[in-house]
């Protein structure tokens, strides 16, 4: 599969989503954000800055809504002591009230002149793109070095922030690696698995941080501390699993 073929597929996927936006449910928003991220890697290689900026703004709007949906989903599904579940339901209700405003913001971004123009320009650029370009190798090398640096930092600091940075680097390398021919399937699977693992870690971190001040305000500290210890133990297990996979991957490349 050539660059132009893959790029065209990514463009068609996003364009289809932009054309079928009657209901911005959680699944649609997730698919839109992923499609925008993947096409952004193509734009980084083939397109000028205005195109890249338009896609970046679209991705940001989708991310705000997606983050809200993920938070509500977890708060609904997580087992919690009754007082915390009551608090969680209050937070869900508040976030759902904000969802309509974020939907309007995303729709505005999706139908903006900048995005429409960017998609048109990118379509023309892809149609005349070469089967391969040195720019892919250059960007791939950049992303690989970036990932190595972020993984090393995560191993040294072992903080929520450094693990999140490692996740972003994983995602960025995965989406550019998918443009190469032939595609290295074992490496792509490793990156996908790590991305999902660290994604879960980040989601929990964000939600715990969001709940913490509300717990204090409600005077639920004792029950909160016990429940939070459970979630933090799960977080430690996720972090340990990441470091284990990273070490195993590094050994396999020796």
N, C-alpha and C positions, 0 to 999 in steps of 0.2 A: 504494500500500500504506500503510495507516494504522499508527499507533503500536501500537494494540491487536493488529492482525494480526501484525506483526513480533514484538511481545513474546510473543504466544501461541506462535508458531513456535519462538522461542528457549526458552521454557519447556518445550514438548513435546520438543524435542531433548534438553535436559538430563535431563528426567524419563525419557525412553526409555533413556538411558545409565545412569541410576541403577538402572533396573529390569533391565538386561541386563549385569550385571557379573560373569558367571561366570569370565571370564578377563581379568585386567588386563594385557593385552599392551601393547606400546609404542604401537600405533595407537589402542587404546581410551583409554589414559591421555592421549594427545595430544588426542583428540576431546573428552574430558571436560574438560580444562583450558580449551580454546577455548570450549566451550559454557558453562562457568561464567563465563568472562570476559565473554562477550557478554550473558549474562543479568544479570550484575552491573551493567552499564550501565543495564538496564531497572530494576533494583531501586534504583539510585541516584536515579532519577526518580520512581518510584512507591511505593517501599516504605520502611518504618521501619528504624531502625538495626539491630534484632535480625536482620532478614532479610538485610541487607547484610553483617553480621558473620558469619552462618552461611555465606554464599556465599564470603566472603573466606577463612574457615578451610578450606573445601573446596578452594578454588583453591590454597592454600598446600600442602596435602597432595598434591594432584595435581602441583604444580610440582616438589616434591622428587623424586618418582618419574620425572617426565618429564625432568628435568635429568640424572638418572642414566642413563636410556635414551639420551639424546642423546650423552652423553659416551662411552658404550660403543660406540655406532654409529660415531662418528667415529674412535675409536681402532682399531676393527676395519677401517675402510675406508681410512684414510689410508696412503699409501705412506711407509714409514719405513726407515731403516737397521736392519739386523737386531738390534743391541743395544737400540735404542729400541723396536722392535716386541716384543721379549721383555718389556721393562719394561711396555709398554702392555698386554700380555696378562695380566701379573701384576695390574695395576690393574683390569682388566676382571673378573678372577676375584674380587677383593676386593669390588668393587661389586656383583657378582651375588649374593654372599653376603648383602649388606645389603638386596637388593631385596625379599626376603620380608618383612622387618620393615617396610619402607616400604609394601608392599602391605597388610599388616595395618592400618597406620596410616590408609591411604587408605580401606580398606573400613569402618573404624570411623567415619571422617568422613562417608562416603557414607550410612551407615545411622544416623547420629546423630539423636536426637530434634530437635535444633536445625535440621538440614537438612530433615528431613521436615516439620516445622512451617513452616519458611520457604517451602518449595515449595507447601504448601497455601495459606498466606496470600497468596503472590504470585499464585497461580492465580486466587484470588477477586478480588484487586485488578486484575489484567489484564482479567478479564471485565467489569468495570465502568469500565475506563479510557476516557477520551475519545479521539476520533480523533487529536487533537493536543493538546499542552499547552505553555504558555510555558516550562515547566521544561526542555523539550528545547532550545529556543533558548538558554536561559540556560547550560545545561551545555555546549552546543556552543561557545558563545562562550568559555567558560572553557577548554575543551580546545584551541581554536584559539590563544588567547593563550599557553597553556602550551607548545604546540608551537613557536610562534615564539620563545619564550624559550629553550627547550632547544636548538633548532637554532642560535640565535645563540651560545649558550654552547659548543656543540660546535665551531662554526666558529672561535671564539676560542681554546679550550683544546686542541682536537684530541687528547683523551685517550680511553682506552678507556672510562673511567667516563662521560665526557660524551656519548660516542656511544651508550652503553647507555641513558642517560637520554633521549636523543633517540628511541631506538627505542621505549621505553615510552610516550612522549608520542605517537608515531606510531600505536601500537596503540590507545591510548585514544581518540584522535580518530577513527580508522577505525570503531571499534565504536559510537560515538555517531552518527557521520555516516550509518551504515547505517540508523538509525532515522528519518531525515528523508525527506520526500517533496517533490519527486522526488529520487531519489538522484543525486548528481553523479558519474557513472561515471569521468570522467578523473581526478578527485581521488581517488576510492577506489582506482583502479588505481595511482596514484602512491604512495599510502600503503601499499598491499599490497606493492609492489615494494621500497620503502624498508624496510619492516618485515622482509622476508625477507633483504635485503642486510645490514642491521644485526644481524639475528638470527645470521647466519653469523659476522659479526665478533665478536659477544659469545661465541658458542660456542667459537671458537678461543682467544679471550683466557682464558676460564675453564680450558680444558683445558691450555693452556701453563702457566698458573699452578699447576695441580695437578701437572703432571709435573716442573716445575723442581726442587723440593726432593728429589724421588726420584732425579733424574738426578745431582745433586750427591752424594747418599749412595752411589750406585752407582759413582761415579768415571767417569761417561760425559760429562764436560763437553766435550771436543773434538768428538766426533761430534754432540752436542746443539747446540753453537753453530752448526755448519754447517747442520744441519737447521732450527733455529729461524730462522735468517736467511731461509730460503725461506718459512716460514710468516709471518714478519713482513712480508716483501715483499708477500705476498698480502693481508695486513691493510691495508697502505698503499694498495694498489689498491682495496680495498673502501671505505676511507675517502674516497679521492679520487673514486670513483664516486658516493658519497653527496653530497659537496659539489657535484659537477657537476650532479646531478639537482636538488638544492635550489636551486642558482643558476638553472637552467633553469626550474624551476617558479616561482621568484620573478619572473623576467623575463616569463613568460607572463601574470602577474597584473597587470603594470604597465598 
